[in-house]
Amino acid sequence: MRLLLTGGFGYLAGRIADTLATAGHTVVLSSRGVPAAARSWAARFEVRHCDVLEPAGHAAALEGVDTVLHL
């Protein structure tokens, strides 16, 4: 399954992303930006830049995704 995690660089999303990837899922992280502290582990996942407060970017962020976990 291909999952999009909003708030992709928060603590909770990071732990969930690792768990999902280990279980064999494809994880896509969505965030307004990539914090410097998260760049090393975030490189393992696809990153889509999207601000949940800006509806214009939602369609591109959701393309090809089966499920969204809003964190």
PDB file of N, H, CA, C and O in Angstrom:
ATOM      1  N   MET A   1       0.850  -1.177   0.000  1.00  0.00           N
ATOM      2  CA  MET A   1       0.000   0.000   0.000  1.00  0.00           C
ATOM      3  C   MET A   1       0.894   1.237   0.000  1.00  0.00           C
ATOM      4  O   MET A   1       1.961   1.242   0.614  1.00  0.00           O
ATOM      5  N   ARG A   2       0.456   2.266  -0.682  1.00  0.00           N
ATOM      6  H   ARG A   2      -0.410   2.262  -1.181  1.00  0.00           H
ATOM      7  CA  ARG A   2       1.186   3.536  -0.758  1.00  0.00           C
ATOM      8  C   ARG A   2       0.465   4.536   0.144  1.00  0.00           C
ATOM      9  O   ARG A   2      -0.690   4.887  -0.100  1.00  0.00           O
ATOM     10  N   LEU A   3       1.156   4.988   1.185  1.00  0.00           N
ATOM     11  H   LEU A   3       2.094   4.703   1.383  1.00  0.00           H
ATOM     12  CA  LEU A   3       0.545   5.865   2.189  1.00  0.00           C
ATOM     13  C   LEU A   3       1.212   7.230   2.222  1.00  0.00           C
ATOM     14  O   LEU A   3       2.433   7.344   2.116  1.00  0.00           O
ATOM     15  N   LEU A   4       0.401   8.252   2.369  1.00  0.00           N
ATOM     16  H   LEU A   4      -0.591   8.159   2.456  1.00  0.00           H
ATOM     17  CA  LEU A   4       0.890   9.618   2.530  1.00  0.00           C
ATOM     18  C   LEU A   4       0.721  10.007   3.989  1.00  0.00           C
ATOM     19  O   LEU A   4      -0.371   9.885   4.544  1.00  0.00           O
ATOM     20  N   LEU A   5       1.787  10.471   4.608  1.00  0.00           N
ATOM     21  H   LEU A   5       2.675  10.571   4.157  1.00  0.00           H
ATOM     22  CA  LEU A   5       1.727  10.951   5.988  1.00  0.00           C
ATOM     23  C   LEU A   5       1.868  12.467   5.975  1.00  0.00           C
ATOM     24  O   LEU A   5       2.901  12.995   5.564  1.00  0.00           O
ATOM     25  N   THR A   6       0.833  13.162   6.425  1.00  0.00           N
ATOM     26  H   THR A   6      -0.006  12.733   6.759  1.00  0.00           H
ATOM     27  CA  THR A   6       0.956  14.610   6.566  1.00  0.00           C
ATOM     28  C   THR A   6       1.757  14.880   7.831  1.00  0.00           C
ATOM     29  O   THR A   6       1.846  14.028   8.715  1.00  0.00           O
ATOM     30  N   GLY A   7       2.335  16.063   7.911  1.00  0.00           N
ATOM     31  H   GLY A   7       2.263  16.755   7.193  1.00  0.00           H
ATOM     32  CA  GLY A   7       3.187  16.357   9.063  1.00  0.00           C
ATOM     33  C   GLY A   7       4.364  15.408   9.082  1.00  0.00           C
ATOM     34  O   GLY A   7       4.818  14.970  10.139  1.00  0.00           O
ATOM     35  N   GLY A   8       4.846  15.101   7.898  1.00  0.00           N
ATOM     36  H   GLY A   8       4.477  15.457   7.040  1.00  0.00           H
ATOM     37  CA  GLY A   8       5.808  14.034   7.697  1.00  0.00           C
ATOM     38  C   GLY A   8       7.113  14.112   8.461  1.00  0.00           C
ATOM     39  O   GLY A   8       7.824  13.111   8.555  1.00  0.00           O
ATOM     40  N   PHE A   9       7.447  15.256   9.002  1.00  0.00           N
ATOM     41  H   PHE A   9       6.869  16.068   8.926  1.00  0.00           H
ATOM     42  CA  PHE A   9       8.720  15.364   9.701  1.00  0.00           C
ATOM     43  C   PHE A   9       8.585  15.576  11.201  1.00  0.00           C
ATOM     44  O   PHE A   9       9.537  15.956  11.882  1.00  0.00           O
ATOM     45  N   GLY A  10       7.396  15.324  11.691  1.00  0.00           N
ATOM     46  H   GLY A  10       6.623  15.016  11.137  1.00  0.00           H
ATOM     47  CA  GLY A  10       7.194  15.351  13.130  1.00  0.00           C
ATOM     48  C   GLY A  10       7.649  14.040  13.754  1.00  0.00           C
ATOM     49  O   GLY A  10       7.895  13.065  13.045  1.00  0.00           O
ATOM     50  N   TYR A  11       7.758  14.015  15.051  1.00  0.00           N
ATOM     51  H   TYR A  11       7.558  14.807  15.627  1.00  0.00           H
ATOM     52  CA  TYR A  11       8.220  12.815  15.756  1.00  0.00           C
ATOM     53  C   TYR A  11       7.315  11.621  15.487  1.00  0.00           C
ATOM     54  O   TYR A  11       7.797  10.537  15.160  1.00  0.00           O
ATOM     55  N   LEU A  12       6.017  11.810  15.622  1.00  0.00           N
ATOM     56  H   LEU A  12       5.624  12.691  15.888  1.00  0.00           H
ATOM     57  CA  LEU A  12       5.072  10.713  15.438  1.00  0.00           C
ATOM     58  C   LEU A  12       5.124  10.169  14.013  1.00  0.00           C
ATOM     59  O   LEU A  12       5.166   8.955  13.815  1.00  0.00           O
ATOM     60  N   ALA A  13       5.122  11.049  13.027  1.00  0.00           N
ATOM     61  H   ALA A  13       5.088  12.036  13.187  1.00  0.00           H
ATOM     62  CA  ALA A  13       5.166  10.610  11.633  1.00  0.00           C
ATOM     63  C   ALA A  13       6.449   9.840  11.346  1.00  0.00           C
ATOM     64  O   ALA A  13       6.427   8.861  10.600  1.00  0.00           O
ATOM     65  N   GLY A  14       7.548  10.264  11.920  1.00  0.00           N
ATOM     66  H   GLY A  14       7.565  11.059  12.526  1.00  0.00           H
ATOM     67  CA  GLY A  14       8.811   9.562  11.711  1.00  0.00           C
ATOM     68  C   GLY A  14       8.768   8.132  12.210  1.00  0.00           C
ATOM     69  O   GLY A  14       9.251   7.219  11.539  1.00  0.00           O
ATOM     70  N   ARG A  15       8.197   7.935  13.373  1.00  0.00           N
ATOM     71  H   ARG A  15       7.805   8.676  13.919  1.00  0.00           H
ATOM     72  CA  ARG A  15       8.100   6.577  13.921  1.00  0.00           C
ATOM     73  C   ARG A  15       7.134   5.717  13.102  1.00  0.00           C
ATOM     74  O   ARG A  15       7.399   4.542  12.848  1.00  0.00           O
ATOM     75  N   ILE A  16       6.012   6.318  12.693  1.00  0.00           N
ATOM     76  H   ILE A  16       5.797   7.273  12.900  1.00  0.00           H
ATOM     77  CA  ILE A  16       5.037   5.581  11.904  1.00  0.00           C
ATOM     78  C   ILE A  16       5.614   5.248  10.525  1.00  0.00           C
ATOM     79  O   ILE A  16       5.411   4.143  10.021  1.00  0.00           O
ATOM     80  N   ALA A  17       6.325   6.187   9.918  1.00  0.00           N
ATOM     81  H   ALA A  17       6.490   7.084  10.327  1.00  0.00           H
ATOM     82  CA  ALA A  17       6.938   5.946   8.606  1.00  0.00           C
ATOM     83  C   ALA A  17       7.896   4.768   8.665  1.00  0.00           C
ATOM     84  O   ALA A  17       7.876   3.907   7.786  1.00  0.00           O
ATOM     85  N   ASP A  18       8.733   4.723   9.690  1.00  0.00           N
ATOM     86  H   ASP A  18       8.749   5.423  10.404  1.00  0.00           H
ATOM     87  CA  ASP A  18       9.670   3.603   9.843  1.00  0.00           C
ATOM     88  C   ASP A  18       8.931   2.277   9.968  1.00  0.00           C
ATOM     89  O   ASP A  18       9.307   1.290   9.335  1.00  0.00           O
ATOM     90  N   THR A  19       7.893   2.254  10.775  1.00  0.00           N
ATOM     91  H   THR A  19       7.587   3.056  11.289  1.00  0.00           H
ATOM     92  CA  THR A  19       7.118   1.028  11.001  1.00  0.00           C
ATOM     93  C   THR A  19       6.442   0.561   9.711  1.00  0.00           C
ATOM     94  O   THR A  19       6.471  -0.626   9.385  1.00  0.00           O
ATOM     95  N   LEU A  20       5.840   1.488   8.986  1.00  0.00           N
ATOM     96  H   LEU A  20       5.816   2.452   9.250  1.00  0.00           H
ATOM     97  CA  LEU A  20       5.154   1.137   7.746  1.00  0.00           C
ATOM     98  C   LEU A  20       6.133   0.638   6.686  1.00  0.00           C
ATOM     99  O   LEU A  20       5.857  -0.340   5.993  1.00  0.00           O
ATOM    100  N   ALA A  21       7.271   1.309   6.562  1.00  0.00           N
ATOM    101  H   ALA A  21       7.496   2.104   7.126  1.00  0.00           H
ATOM    102  CA  ALA A  21       8.274   0.898   5.579  1.00  0.00           C
ATOM    103  C   ALA A  21       8.816  -0.485   5.908  1.00  0.00           C
ATOM    104  O   ALA A  21       9.024  -1.298   5.007  1.00  0.00           O
ATOM    105  N   THR A  22       9.046  -0.759   7.176  1.00  0.00           N
ATOM    106  H   THR A  22       8.878  -0.098   7.907  1.00  0.00           H
ATOM    107  CA  THR A  22       9.533  -2.076   7.598  1.00  0.00           C
ATOM    108  C   THR A  22       8.515  -3.163   7.259  1.00  0.00           C
ATOM    109  O   THR A  22       8.885  -4.296   6.952  1.00  0.00           O
ATOM    110  N   ALA A  23       7.236  -2.809   7.318  1.00  0.00           N
ATOM    111  H   ALA A  23       6.936  -1.888   7.567  1.00  0.00           H
ATOM    112  CA  ALA A  23       6.166  -3.764   6.999  1.00  0.00           C
ATOM    113  C   ALA A  23       5.960  -3.928   5.492  1.00  0.00           C
ATOM    114  O   ALA A  23       5.108  -4.707   5.066  1.00  0.00           O
ATOM    115  N   GLY A  24       6.735  -3.200   4.685  1.00  0.00           N
ATOM    116  H   GLY A  24       7.427  -2.567   5.032  1.00  0.00           H
ATOM    117  CA  GLY A  24       6.668  -3.358   3.243  1.00  0.00           C
ATOM    118  C   GLY A  24       5.827  -2.350   2.498  1.00  0.00           C
ATOM    119  O   GLY A  24       5.620  -2.492   1.293  1.00  0.00           O
ATOM    120  N   HIS A  25       5.340  -1.340   3.180  1.00  0.00           N
ATOM    121  H   HIS A  25       5.508  -1.224   4.159  1.00  0.00           H
ATOM    122  CA  HIS A  25       4.536  -0.311   2.527  1.00  0.00           C
ATOM    123  C   HIS A  25       5.427   0.775   1.932  1.00  0.00           C
ATOM    124  O   HIS A  25       6.559   0.975   2.373  1.00  0.00           O
ATOM    125  N   THR A  26       4.911   1.465   0.935  1.00  0.00           N
ATOM    126  H   THR A  26       3.991   1.303   0.576  1.00  0.00           H
ATOM    127  CA  THR A  26       5.594   2.624   0.367  1.00  0.00           C
ATOM    128  C   THR A  26       5.092   3.854   1.111  1.00  0.00           C
ATOM    129  O   THR A  26       3.888   4.093   1.195  1.00  0.00           O
ATOM    130  N   VAL A  27       6.018   4.622   1.645  1.00  0.00           N
ATOM    131  H   VAL A  27       6.996   4.428   1.577  1.00  0.00           H
ATOM    132  CA  VAL A  27       5.656   5.777   2.463  1.00  0.00           C
ATOM    133  C   VAL A  27       6.038   7.058   1.740  1.00  0.00           C
ATOM    134  O   VAL A  27       7.157   7.205   1.248  1.00  0.00           O
ATOM    135  N   VAL A  28       5.085   7.983   1.684  1.00  0.00           N
ATOM    136  H   VAL A  28       4.176   7.864   2.084  1.00  0.00           H
ATOM    137  CA  VAL A  28       5.288   9.306   1.124  1.00  0.00           C
ATOM    138  C   VAL A  28       5.078  10.295   2.264  1.00  0.00           C
ATOM    139  O   VAL A  28       4.065  10.234   2.961  1.00  0.00           O
ATOM    140  N   LEU A  29       6.024  11.199   2.452  1.00  0.00           N
ATOM    141  H   LEU A  29       6.847  11.248   1.886  1.00  0.00           H
ATOM    142  CA  LEU A  29       5.909  12.196   3.513  1.00  0.00           C
ATOM    143  C   LEU A  29       5.491  13.529   2.922  1.00  0.00           C
ATOM    144  O   LEU A  29       6.034  13.962   1.905  1.00  0.00           O
ATOM    145  N   SER A  30       4.541  14.171   3.549  1.00  0.00           N
ATOM    146  H   SER A  30       4.100  13.820   4.375  1.00  0.00           H
ATOM    147  CA  SER A  30       4.076  15.479   3.109  1.00  0.00           C
ATOM    148  C   SER A  30       4.372  16.494   4.201  1.00  0.00           C
ATOM    149  O   SER A  30       4.091  16.270   5.378  1.00  0.00           O
ATOM    150  N   SER A  31       4.947  17.617   3.784  1.00  0.00           N
ATOM    151  H   SER A  31       5.176  17.800   2.827  1.00  0.00           H
ATOM    152  CA  SER A  31       5.289  18.651   4.744  1.00  0.00           C
ATOM    153  C   SER A  31       5.487  19.968   4.015  1.00  0.00           C
ATOM    154  O   SER A  31       5.656  19.997   2.796  1.00  0.00           O
ATOM    155  N   ARG A  32       5.464  21.054   4.771  1.00  0.00           N
ATOM    156  H   ARG A  32       5.327  21.030   5.761  1.00  0.00           H
ATOM    157  CA  ARG A  32       5.734  22.364   4.182  1.00  0.00           C
ATOM    158  C   ARG A  32       7.204  22.537   3.867  1.00  0.00           C
ATOM    159  O   ARG A  32       7.557  23.347   3.010  1.00  0.00           O
ATOM    160  N   GLY A  33       8.061  21.801   4.532  1.00  0.00           N
ATOM    161  H   GLY A  33       7.774  21.143   5.228  1.00  0.00           H
ATOM    162  CA  GLY A  33       9.494  21.890   4.312  1.00  0.00           C
ATOM    163  C   GLY A  33      10.194  20.768   5.046  1.00  0.00           C
ATOM    164  O   GLY A  33       9.594  20.087   5.877  1.00  0.00           O
ATOM    165  N   VAL A  34      11.460  20.577   4.739  1.00  0.00           N
ATOM    166  H   VAL A  34      11.948  21.131   4.064  1.00  0.00           H
ATOM    167  CA  VAL A  34      12.232  19.519   5.381  1.00  0.00           C
ATOM    168  C   VAL A  34      13.200  20.151   6.373  1.00  0.00           C
ATOM    169  O   VAL A  34      14.149  20.823   5.966  1.00  0.00           O
ATOM    170  N   PRO A  35      12.974  19.945   7.675  1.00  0.00           N
ATOM    171  CA  PRO A  35      13.892  20.500   8.666  1.00  0.00           C
ATOM    172  C   PRO A  35      15.278  19.864   8.526  1.00  0.00           C
ATOM    173  O   PRO A  35      15.395  18.684   8.195  1.00  0.00           O
ATOM    174  N   ALA A  36      16.304  20.635   8.774  1.00  0.00           N
ATOM    175  H   ALA A  36      16.209  21.594   9.042  1.00  0.00           H
ATOM    176  CA  ALA A  36      17.676  20.131   8.645  1.00  0.00           C
ATOM    177  C   ALA A  36      17.895  18.867   9.472  1.00  0.00           C
ATOM    178  O   ALA A  36      18.590  17.953   9.028  1.00  0.00           O
ATOM    179  N   ALA A  37      17.322  18.804  10.645  1.00  0.00           N
ATOM    180  H   ALA A  37      16.757  19.546  11.005  1.00  0.00           H
ATOM    181  CA  ALA A  37      17.514  17.648  11.527  1.00  0.00           C
ATOM    182  C   ALA A  37      16.884  16.376  10.964  1.00  0.00           C
ATOM    183  O   ALA A  37      17.258  15.278  11.376  1.00  0.00           O
ATOM    184  N   ALA A  38      15.939  16.500  10.035  1.00  0.00           N
ATOM    185  H   ALA A  38      15.635  17.392   9.701  1.00  0.00           H
ATOM    186  CA  ALA A  38      15.231  15.323   9.510  1.00  0.00           C
ATOM    187  C   ALA A  38      15.775  14.861   8.160  1.00  0.00           C
ATOM    188  O   ALA A  38      15.354  13.819   7.659  1.00  0.00           O
ATOM    189  N   ARG A  39      16.682  15.599   7.573  1.00  0.00           N
ATOM    190  H   ARG A  39      17.024  16.445   7.981  1.00  0.00           H
ATOM    191  CA  ARG A  39      17.122  15.284   6.211  1.00  0.00           C
ATOM    192  C   ARG A  39      17.768  13.922   6.073  1.00  0.00           C
ATOM    193  O   ARG A  39      17.619  13.283   5.032  1.00  0.00           O
ATOM    194  N   SER A  40      18.473  13.459   7.075  1.00  0.00           N
ATOM    195  H   SER A  40      18.594  13.978   7.921  1.00  0.00           H
ATOM    196  CA  SER A  40      19.162  12.175   6.944  1.00  0.00           C
ATOM    197  C   SER A  40      18.174  11.016   6.851  1.00  0.00           C
ATOM    198  O   SER A  40      18.316  10.168   5.970  1.00  0.00           O
ATOM    199  N   TRP A  41      17.183  10.955   7.728  1.00  0.00           N
ATOM    200  H   TRP A  41      17.067  11.644   8.444  1.00  0.00           H
ATOM    201  CA  TRP A  41      16.240   9.851   7.662  1.00  0.00           C
ATOM    202  C   TRP A  41      15.180  10.073   6.599  1.00  0.00           C
ATOM    203  O   TRP A  41      14.636   9.104   6.069  1.00  0.00           O
ATOM    204  N   ALA A  42      14.874  11.306   6.275  1.00  0.00           N
ATOM    205  H   ALA A  42      15.316  12.093   6.705  1.00  0.00           H
ATOM    206  CA  ALA A  42      13.839  11.590   5.279  1.00  0.00           C
ATOM    207  C   ALA A  42      14.276  11.174   3.881  1.00  0.00           C
ATOM    208  O   ALA A  42      13.428  10.980   3.009  1.00  0.00           O
ATOM    209  N   ALA A  43      15.552  11.034   3.652  1.00  0.00           N
ATOM    210  H   ALA A  43      16.241  11.191   4.360  1.00  0.00           H
ATOM    211  CA  ALA A  43      16.060  10.646   2.333  1.00  0.00           C
ATOM    212  C   ALA A  43      15.580   9.252   1.932  1.00  0.00           C
ATOM    213  O   ALA A  43      15.625   8.904   0.752  1.00  0.00           O
ATOM    214  N   ARG A  44      15.128   8.460   2.883  1.00  0.00           N
ATOM    215  H   ARG A  44      15.092   8.743   3.841  1.00  0.00           H
ATOM    216  CA  ARG A  44      14.645   7.100   2.599  1.00  0.00           C
ATOM    217  C   ARG A  44      13.227   7.096   2.039  1.00  0.00           C
ATOM    218  O   ARG A  44      12.753   6.058   1.577  1.00  0.00           O
ATOM    219  N   PHE A  45      12.553   8.221   2.072  1.00  0.00           N
ATOM    220  H   PHE A  45      12.938   9.064   2.448  1.00  0.00           H
ATOM    221  CA  PHE A  45      11.153   8.297   1.664  1.00  0.00           C
ATOM    222  C   PHE A  45      10.958   9.343   0.576  1.00  0.00           C
ATOM    223  O   PHE A  45      11.750  10.275   0.434  1.00  0.00           O
ATOM    224  N   GLU A  46       9.888   9.166  -0.185  1.00  0.00           N
ATOM    225  H   GLU A  46       9.245   8.409  -0.069  1.00  0.00           H
ATOM    226  CA  GLU A  46       9.506  10.206  -1.137  1.00  0.00           C
ATOM    227  C   GLU A  46       8.930  11.366  -0.334  1.00  0.00           C
ATOM    228  O   GLU A  46       8.171  11.160   0.613  1.00  0.00           O
ATOM    229  N   VAL A  47       9.295  12.579  -0.716  1.00  0.00           N
ATOM    230  H   VAL A  47       9.912  12.746  -1.485  1.00  0.00           H
ATOM    231  CA  VAL A  47       8.803  13.769  -0.011  1.00  0.00           C
ATOM    232  C   VAL A  47       8.007  14.618  -0.994  1.00  0.00           C
ATOM    233  O   VAL A  47       8.467  14.929  -2.092  1.00  0.00           O
ATOM    234  N   ARG A  48       6.815  14.979  -0.575  1.00  0.00           N
ATOM    235  H   ARG A  48       6.441  14.727   0.318  1.00  0.00           H
ATOM    236  CA  ARG A  48       5.982  15.888  -1.362  1.00  0.00           C
ATOM    237  C   ARG A  48       5.714  17.124  -0.530  1.00  0.00           C
ATOM    238  O   ARG A  48       5.220  17.045   0.594  1.00  0.00           O
ATOM    239  N   HIS A  49       6.047  18.256  -1.099  1.00  0.00           N
ATOM    240  H   HIS A  49       6.449  18.320  -2.012  1.00  0.00           H
ATOM    241  CA  HIS A  49       5.866  19.513  -0.387  1.00  0.00           C
ATOM    242  C   HIS A  49       4.425  19.977  -0.549  1.00  0.00           C
ATOM    243  O   HIS A  49       3.952  20.210  -1.661  1.00  0.00           O
ATOM    244  N   CYS A  50       3.746  20.104   0.567  1.00  0.00           N
ATOM    245  H   CYS A  50       4.130  19.915   1.471  1.00  0.00           H
ATOM    246  CA  CYS A  50       2.346  20.499   0.555  1.00  0.00           C
ATOM    247  C   CYS A  50       1.991  21.087   1.911  1.00  0.00           C
ATOM    248  O   CYS A  50       2.354  20.546   2.956  1.00  0.00           O
ATOM    249  N   ASP A  51       1.290  22.178   1.875  1.00  0.00           N
ATOM    250  H   ASP A  51       0.995  22.618   1.027  1.00  0.00           H
ATOM    251  CA  ASP A  51       0.786  22.804   3.092  1.00  0.00           C
ATOM    252  C   ASP A  51      -0.708  22.480   3.166  1.00  0.00           C
ATOM    253  O   ASP A  51      -1.464  22.846   2.265  1.00  0.00           O
ATOM    254  N   VAL A  52      -1.135  21.805   4.218  1.00  0.00           N
ATOM    255  H   VAL A  52      -0.521  21.508   4.950  1.00  0.00           H
ATOM    256  CA  VAL A  52      -2.549  21.421   4.324  1.00  0.00           C
ATOM    257  C   VAL A  52      -3.482  22.629   4.350  1.00  0.00           C
ATOM    258  O   VAL A  52      -4.686  22.481   4.143  1.00  0.00           O
ATOM    259  N   LEU A  53      -2.947  23.809   4.599  1.00  0.00           N
ATOM    260  H   LEU A  53      -1.969  23.929   4.767  1.00  0.00           H
ATOM    261  CA  LEU A  53      -3.768  25.018   4.604  1.00  0.00           C
ATOM    262  C   LEU A  53      -3.890  25.642   3.214  1.00  0.00           C
ATOM    263  O   LEU A  53      -4.618  26.618   3.035  1.00  0.00           O
ATOM    264  N   GLU A  54      -3.178  25.083   2.227  1.00  0.00           N
ATOM    265  H   GLU A  54      -2.586  24.290   2.372  1.00  0.00           H
ATOM    266  CA  GLU A  54      -3.215  25.585   0.856  1.00  0.00           C
ATOM    267  C   GLU A  54      -3.820  24.516  -0.059  1.00  0.00           C
ATOM    268  O   GLU A  54      -3.087  23.670  -0.571  1.00  0.00           O
ATOM    269  N   PRO A  55      -5.119  24.534  -0.273  1.00  0.00           N
ATOM    270  CA  PRO A  55      -5.805  23.491  -1.042  1.00  0.00           C
ATOM    271  C   PRO A  55      -5.271  23.277  -2.461  1.00  0.00           C
ATOM    272  O   PRO A  55      -5.420  22.183  -3.005  1.00  0.00           O
ATOM    273  N   ALA A  56      -4.665  24.271  -3.061  1.00  0.00           N
ATOM    274  H   ALA A  56      -4.543  25.160  -2.619  1.00  0.00           H
ATOM    275  CA  ALA A  56      -4.188  24.142  -4.439  1.00  0.00           C
ATOM    276  C   ALA A  56      -3.150  23.029  -4.587  1.00  0.00           C
ATOM    277  O   ALA A  56      -3.039  22.446  -5.665  1.00  0.00           O
ATOM    278  N   GLY A  57      -2.397  22.721  -3.552  1.00  0.00           N
ATOM    279  H   GLY A  57      -2.487  23.194  -2.676  1.00  0.00           H
ATOM    280  CA  GLY A  57      -1.362  21.702  -3.641  1.00  0.00           C
ATOM    281  C   GLY A  57      -1.806  20.304  -3.277  1.00  0.00           C
ATOM    282  O   GLY A  57      -1.016  19.367  -3.384  1.00  0.00           O
ATOM    283  N   HIS A  58      -3.027  20.134  -2.857  1.00  0.00           N
ATOM    284  H   HIS A  58      -3.669  20.896  -2.770  1.00  0.00           H
ATOM    285  CA  HIS A  58      -3.491  18.827  -2.387  1.00  0.00           C
ATOM    286  C   HIS A  58      -3.542  17.774  -3.484  1.00  0.00           C
ATOM    287  O   HIS A  58      -3.142  16.633  -3.253  1.00  0.00           O
ATOM    288  N   ALA A  59      -4.021  18.125  -4.667  1.00  0.00           N
ATOM    289  H   ALA A  59      -4.346  19.052  -4.854  1.00  0.00           H
ATOM    290  CA  ALA A  59      -4.167  17.140  -5.743  1.00  0.00           C
ATOM    291  C   ALA A  59      -2.832  16.502  -6.091  1.00  0.00           C
ATOM    292  O   ALA A  59      -2.754  15.284  -6.253  1.00  0.00           O
ATOM    293  N   ALA A  60      -1.790  17.298  -6.208  1.00  0.00           N
ATOM    294  H   ALA A  60      -1.854  18.287  -6.077  1.00  0.00           H
ATOM    295  CA  ALA A  60      -0.471  16.756  -6.543  1.00  0.00           C
ATOM    296  C   ALA A  60       0.062  15.883  -5.416  1.00  0.00           C
ATOM    297  O   ALA A  60       0.679  14.851  -5.680  1.00  0.00           O
ATOM    298  N   ALA A  61      -0.160  16.268  -4.185  1.00  0.00           N
ATOM    299  H   ALA A  61      -0.662  17.106  -3.971  1.00  0.00           H
ATOM    300  CA  ALA A  61       0.325  15.487  -3.046  1.00  0.00           C
ATOM    301  C   ALA A  61      -0.381  14.145  -2.945  1.00  0.00           C
ATOM    302  O   ALA A  61       0.211  13.167  -2.488  1.00  0.00           O
ATOM    303  N   LEU A  62      -1.633  14.086  -3.362  1.00  0.00           N
ATOM    304  H   LEU A  62      -2.115  14.880  -3.733  1.00  0.00           H
ATOM    305  CA  LEU A  62      -2.427  12.863  -3.238  1.00  0.00           C
ATOM    306  C   LEU A  62      -2.309  11.921  -4.435  1.00  0.00           C
ATOM    307  O   LEU A  62      -2.810  10.798  -4.387  1.00  0.00           O
ATOM    308  N   GLU A  63      -1.667  12.356  -5.484  1.00  0.00           N
ATOM    309  H   GLU A  63      -1.260  13.268  -5.524  1.00  0.00           H
ATOM    310  CA  GLU A  63      -1.564  11.554  -6.708  1.00  0.00           C
ATOM    311  C   GLU A  63      -0.884  10.199  -6.447  1.00  0.00           C
ATOM    312  O   GLU A  63       0.235  10.139  -5.937  1.00  0.00           O
ATOM    313  N   GLY A  64      -1.575   9.134  -6.803  1.00  0.00           N
ATOM    314  H   GLY A  64      -2.484   9.183  -7.217  1.00  0.00           H
ATOM    315  CA  GLY A  64      -1.014   7.790  -6.675  1.00  0.00           C
ATOM    316  C   GLY A  64      -0.964   7.230  -5.276  1.00  0.00           C
ATOM    317  O   GLY A  64      -0.321   6.207  -5.040  1.00  0.00           O
ATOM    318  N   VAL A  65      -1.634   7.884  -4.340  1.00  0.00           N
ATOM    319  H   VAL A  65      -2.156   8.715  -4.532  1.00  0.00           H
ATOM    320  CA  VAL A  65      -1.612   7.456  -2.940  1.00  0.00           C
ATOM    321  C   VAL A  65      -2.899   6.679  -2.626  1.00  0.00           C
ATOM    322  O   VAL A  65      -3.989   7.074  -3.042  1.00  0.00           O
ATOM    323  N   ASP A  66      -2.761   5.585  -1.898  1.00  0.00           N
ATOM    324  H   ASP A  66      -1.876   5.264  -1.560  1.00  0.00           H
ATOM    325  CA  ASP A  66      -3.925   4.773  -1.528  1.00  0.00           C
ATOM    326  C   ASP A  66      -4.613   5.271  -0.256  1.00  0.00           C
ATOM    327  O   ASP A  66      -5.839   5.232  -0.146  1.00  0.00           O
ATOM    328  N   THR A  67      -3.818   5.733   0.694  1.00  0.00           N
ATOM    329  H   THR A  67      -2.822   5.764   0.605  1.00  0.00           H
ATOM    330  CA  THR A  67      -4.338   6.113   2.011  1.00  0.00           C
ATOM    331  C   THR A  67      -3.578   7.322   2.537  1.00  0.00           C
ATOM    332  O   THR A  67      -2.389   7.492   2.266  1.00  0.00           O
ATOM    333  N   VAL A  68      -4.285   8.163   3.297  1.00  0.00           N
ATOM    334  H   VAL A  68      -5.250   8.025   3.517  1.00  0.00           H
ATOM    335  CA  VAL A  68      -3.656   9.327   3.933  1.00  0.00           C
ATOM    336  C   VAL A  68      -3.776   9.177   5.446  1.00  0.00           C
ATOM    337  O   VAL A  68      -4.858   8.901   5.965  1.00  0.00           O
ATOM    338  N   LEU A  69      -2.670   9.359   6.140  1.00  0.00           N
ATOM    339  H   LEU A  69      -1.792   9.583   5.718  1.00  0.00           H
ATOM    340  CA  LEU A  69      -2.678   9.444   7.595  1.00  0.00           C
ATOM    341  C   LEU A  69      -2.365  10.895   7.932  1.00  0.00           C
ATOM    342  O   LEU A  69      -1.250  11.369   7.712  1.00  0.00           O
ATOM    343  N   HIS A  70      -3.355  11.591   8.465  1.00  0.00           N
ATOM    344  H   HIS A  70      -4.261  11.206   8.644  1.00  0.00           H
ATOM    345  CA  HIS A  70      -3.193  13.020   8.770  1.00  0.00           C
ATOM    346  C   HIS A  70      -2.658  13.143  10.191  1.00  0.00           C
ATOM    347  O   HIS A  70      -3.371  12.903  11.166  1.00  0.00           O
ATOM    348  N   LEU A  71      -1.396  13.520  10.284  1.00  0.00           N
ATOM    349  H   LEU A  71      -0.817  13.715   9.492  1.00  0.00           H
ATOM    350  CA  LEU A  71      -0.742  13.617  11.577  1.00  0.00           C
ATOM    351  C   LEU A  71      -0.410  15.054  11.906  1.00  0.00           C
ATOM    352  O   LEU A  71       0.149  15.332  12.967  1.00  0.00           O
TER     353      LEU A  71
END
